[in-house]
Structure formats: C-alpha cells, structure tokens
C-alpha cells in the first residue's frame, strides 16, 4: 500500500514536471516567434517621429537604427539561445549532483573501511 502511494506520488510529480516544461516551451516559442518582427516595427515607431519632424536626418536615422539593431541583436542572443543555455545548465547541474553523490559514497566507504580495520 505504502509503495503504491509513493509510486503514485512520483508519477504525479513527473506529470507536473512535464506539464510545466510544456508550458515554458510554449511561452518561449511565442516570444521567439514574435520578437524579431516586433523589434523592427518598434524601432520604426520610435525613430520615425524624429525623422518626420526634421529633428534628425535620414543618415542619422539609419545610424540610430543600426545602433538599436546591434543592441537588439545582443539581446536576441539570449532570446534565441535560451533553450540551449538552459539545457547546458541542466546537464552541468546533473553532473555536479552526480559528482557530489560519488564523493559522498566514497567518503562513506572510506569510513566503513576504517571501522573494519
């Protein structure tokens, strides 16, 4: 009975984890899909009034657009590579936990060997 309850609890945790992963991946896909077109429109909405009123020339407008584009490209790296970076982090965390478990096992084994001597 207790074993079945533990198994059911673990299965529910797996279902919850899978559901949360699906939701996060969906949100990330939406951001990645809409980010690039939105940023180009946003740049024009920000810079166009200055050009129309004559505050900046066309050359200066293009320079500003290029500068904003570079800043946006830097931010885009995080948006576009978030899943790769999170996968890398998960692998590193697993390796760290595995190493910690191995070291704890070796330490406990050394202590057992000392007791037998």
Secondary structure, DSSP 8 states (H G I E B T S, - for coil): -HHHHHHHHHHHHHHHHHHHHHHHHHHHHHHHHHHHHHHHHHHHHHHHHHHHTTSS-HHHHHHHHHHHHHHHHHHHHHHHTHHHHHHHHHHHHHHHHHHHHHHHHHHHHHHHHHHH-
